[in-house]
């Protein structure tokens, strides 16, 4: 069990908090729903939710705690905040890309970024990418950048080919 960190994200959903938490937990191997709390009678004049409906879902992905809150339709996600998924292999990139982007906004896919079906933005990329982009040889780094800018899902072989000048 992971210790509680001082800072953790709270994701505001209209009414899909439990569905989203189950979706994310189903994608990551080291994941679990930790707690589900429900709205009661108290405060109904403020929150407007029916007693018994899901208020918050606490879940964990790869050792990081999240809270999903059903707060109503006031706020929407945008690309100003995203979650990074650093991958060790192309197989891992493919896994997270396929699952997180399923039902999402295909027009929001560029350079390893995607938007899932709930509107949450993710960056799925190989751990090697930042090293290639910051290589001391400016020609190699520029080739990698040019290759990456042409991709939606990151292709590690194509990045390596660009880096090598192939």
N, C-alpha and C positions, 0 to 999 in steps of 0.2 A: 504494500500500500504506500502511496506517495504522500509525503508530508504536504501540508497546505502551504502554498507560497503566498507571500505578501501581495503579489499582484497576479491577477488572473483575468481573462477576458469574460465579459458578459455579453452574450449575443441577443439582441432584441428581435423577436419575431412577432408577427401579428398573432397567429394562433398555432404555429407549426413547431413549437419548441420540442415537443416529444418526438415528433416525426423526424425532425432534423437530427436530434441527438442519436436516435436509433440508426439513421442513415450513416452518420459519421462513425459510430461505434462498429457498424458492420463493415467498414472499409479498412480501418486500422487494426492490426493484429493485437496490439497491446492497448486495449480499450475496454471501457465498461461504463454503464450508467450507474451512478453512485446513489442518487436520491431523486425522488419526484415529489414535489409539494403541490398542493392544490389550493385554489381559492376557496375561502369560506364565506360565511355571511358577513363577517366584519369588513367594512370598507367598501361594500358593494356599490354604494352611492358614488364612490370615487373611481374604482376600477371597472365597474360595469360588467364583470364576468360572473357567469352563473356559478353558484357554489358547487364544488366538486370538479370543476374543469382544471386542467393543468396550469399552474402558475409558473413554476420553475423546474428545470431538470438540470441536475449537476451530473456531469460526465467527465471522463478522463480519456485523453488520447496520448499515447506514448509518454506517459508520465506528467502530462500537463492537464490541469483541471480547467474546466469550462463551466459556465452557467448559461443555459438557454432560458430566456424569459419570454413568456407570452404577455407582451405589453400592449398589444393592439396595433392598429394600422398607422400610428403616428410617424414612425421612422422606417426608413429603408436602408439596406446596405449599399455601399458604393465602394469603388476601387481605392479610396483613400486609406483603407485598412485591408490588409490581406494576411493570410497565413502561409508561411513557407514550409514546403515539404522537401527536405534535402534527401536525395536518394543515392544509394550506393551503386546502382546498376540501371541499365536501360529497362530491364525487366521490372524493376521497382517503379521507375518513371511511368512505364506503360500501365502498371496496375493502378497507381493513384490517379493518373490522368483519366483512364477509362471510367473508373468508378466515380470520382468527384465530378467529372464533367457530364455524366449521364443525366440527361434532362435539363442541363444548364443552358446558358446563353452562348451559342457558338460564335456569335459576333464579338464576344468579349475575349476570345482566345488569341493570344499573341505572345511570343517569346517565353513560353512556359506558364503564362498567366491563364487562368480560366475562372469562370463564374459558375458556381454550382446551381442546382435547381431552386435553391432558397435565396439566391442573389449574393452569397458569400464569395469573396474573391480568394483565390489560392494561387500560389506560385509553386509549380512542381518542376524541379530541376535536379540534375546530377550534382553531387558534391564537388565534382571536378570543374564545373562551369566557372565559378568565381576565380579559380586559379588560372584557367585558360584566358579569361578576360583581363586579368591583371599581370600577364606574363611580361617580364622585363623587355622582351623583344616586341617593339610596337607593331611590327608587320604581322606577327603571329596573332597578337591580341586583336588587331583590326580585322584579320580574316575570320576569326571566331565571332566577333561582333557582327560582321556582315552576314555570316551564315545564320547566326541566331535570329537576327531580325527578319529572316525569311521563313521562320518556323512558327507554327502554332505550338504543338507539342515538341519538346526538346528531343533531338535525335543525337545521342552521344557519338555514334559513329561518324555522322556528318560533321559534328564539331571537331572531332579528332582529325578528320581528313582536312578540314579547313586549317586547323592549327599546323598540320604537317605540310601544308601547301599542295596537297594532292588535288 
